């Protein structure tokens, strides 16, 4: 595999406007996410930016950045469009889509997203971690993945994603972490697909891939990163990164 990490980032966050440039201990959040991606050692790291000021911040942090100013449907679309400028020759056959609001993600967690692609039949790799309690299981903003790990296996097929606490019955349940490793061809195919019925019903774009017959597999990690979505989250990130 020849991976590249691309971080989609835009200013128009509903609960925390200007989030990529939010100050965390003297540096913008996007710079910290770039640090975490570099520490993972997966491959080159770049930013797919929605606004020129994010491009400038990424370049100040020593990263390549592409402006994708169009009003695209999702961060995945932004990443795919940026790849045309970042790698027109197609040297990178895997694209890791890392959200721009994970400034504390552990390098080993990010590296794990490549594990599912060891199976050549898998189109998209992603991550899950154990659900902590019933409150988390019943919180719609925590997306659940239906997957079953055989014994000590670290990778399993992801059969469905929902905002409800799936699957039913006794046994572990898994919280989906929104980091993806796309095979390049799978990424190009995915963004060309129309929004699917289950995607629109659950408001989860990964269901588009499953409905189209694409294979998603998940690697399990012990703890997921937290996304910075609110001022409270931002204070927590500042405290963690000040240590």
N, C-alpha and C positions, 0 to 999 in steps of 0.2 A: 504494500500500500504506500501511496505517496500523498499523505493528507495535507490539507491546509485548514487553518482555523479562521473563520470569518465571523465577526461580531456585528450583528445588525444593531443600529442605534439611531433613535430619532428623538426630537425634543418634545413631541406632543404627548407626553404621558398624562393621563387624566388626573391621577391622584398625586403625582409629584412632577409637575411641569419642569422641563429642562433637566430631567434626571441624569442623562449622560455626563453633564457638566457639573453636577452637584459636588460641592467640595467635601472631600474626605481627607482630613488631616493635611490640607494644603495642596492637594492634587485632585483633578476631576475624577469622577467615578470611572470613566472609560479608561483612564490610565491604569487604575488598579486592576480592572478586568484584563487589560492587555498584559500586565505583569503576571497574573495567574495563568493566562494562556501560554505565555512564554515559558513559565516554570514547568509546565506539563511536558515540554519538549516534543510535541507531536509533529510540528513542522512550522512553516511560516505562519505569521499571524497578521491579519488585516481587519479593517473596519469598513463596513458598508453603511455609510452615513446618510441620514435624511437631510442634513443641513450643513452649510459650509463651516459653521463654527465647530461642529463635531469633527469634520475633516482636519481643521486646524489643530484641535486638541490632540487628535490621534497622531498627527505628524510631529507635534511637540513632544509626544511620548515616544517617538522613534519608530512609529508603525506606518505601514502603507495604508492608505485610505482612499475609498472611491465614493464620490457623491452620487447617490441614487435619489434624485430630488422628486421623481414621479410619485404620485399617490398610489403606491402599490398596496395590494391587499394585506400583506403580512411581512414579518421579518424574513421568512423563508424566501419570498419573492425578491426581497431586497438583496439577500445573499446571492441568489441565482443570477440576478442582473449584474451585481458587482463582479462575479466571476468572469464575465465576458471581458472585462477590462483587466482584471488581476491575472488571468491565466488564459489568454486567447488560444495558446498552443495546446491546451489540454494536458499539461504535465501532471497536474494533480487529479488523481482518480477518486479521491474521497474528500468531501467537504464537511467539516465539523461546524455546525451552527451553534454558537455559544451566545446565549442572551447577554446583552450589555448591562444587566442589573445583577450580576453574580460576582461582586467584587471580592468575595471571600471563598470562592470555590477552591477546593483542595486540588493540587495538580494530579494526584492519583485518581481522584474522582473523574476529572476530565479525561485522563488517559483511558479509563475504563470504557468510555463510550465506543471505542474502536473494537472492543472484544467481540461483539456480535458479528462483525464483518469477517471474522475468521472463517465463517461459513459462507461459501461463495453464493449460496442461494438466498442470502439475506440482503435486502435492498437498503434498509435503514436500521441503524443501531440507535438505541436510546438507553436511559438509565431509570432505575427504580430503587427505592429504599423502603424499609419496613414502615408501615403505618403505626404511629406511636400509641394511639388510643381511639376510643369511640368518637370523641369530639372531632378529631382530625378526619376520621372515616366519614363522618356525616357533614363535613364542611364542603360545600360545592366548589369553592375555590381551590381545594386540594384535589387534583385529578388522580383518579385511581386507574391502575392497569390490571387487567386480568391476565395473569401469567402464573405458571407453576414450575418451580425449580425442582428438578429431580435430585434428591439427596443433597450433596454439596456442590452441585453445579452452579456456576456463576452466571450463566446465560440461559434464557428461556424465550420461546416465542411469545410475543405480545399479541394476544388474541382480540382484545377489545380495550377501549378506554372510556371512562365515564366519570361524571361528577357524583354519581351515587356510589355507595360502599359495596363494590363488587369484588370478588364473586360472593355468592351467598354460601352460608355454612361455615363449619369450623375450619380453621387453618389460617395461615398468614395472609395478609392483604398488603398491597404494594402501592406506594405513593409514586406517581410518575414525576420525574424530573425533566423539565423541558430543555434538554440538550440532545442534539441529534448528530449522527454521523451518516451522511448520505453518500452512497456511491454517486459519482458525477452524473451518470446516465439516469439514475433514479431521481436526482434533484431536478434535472431538466424535464423529465416526464411528469413529475409531481406538479410543477407550477403550470404545466399546460392542461392539467385536468380541471374540469369544472368543479365547483363546490358540490359536495355530495349530500344526499338527504340526511344521513346520520351526522355528518359534520355540522350541518346547519342546525340540526335538532339539539345536539350536545354542545355546540360551539367549541368543537375541538378539531383542528385541521388535520391531525394525524389520522382521523377516521376516513378522510378522503383517500389516503393511500391504501388502507385496508379494504375499503369498498371497491377499489380498482384492482384488487388482487395482489398488491405489493406486499412483501413480507417485512415485518418489523420484528426485531428481537431486542430484548432488554438485558442489560448487565445489571446485576444487583450490587449496590454499595451499602455500607452500613449507615451512613448519614448523608442526607442531601444538603446542598447549599440553600441558603435562604435568599429569595429575591428581594431587592430593595424596591418597594412599591409605595411606601408612605414615609412621612417625616420621622415617625418612630423607628422604622426600619433603618433609615439613614443614620440616626443616632446610634443604633446598635452596630452598624457597620463601622462607624468611626471608632467606637470603643474596641471592637475586635481588632481592627487594623492598627490601633495605637499600641498594641502589646508588643 
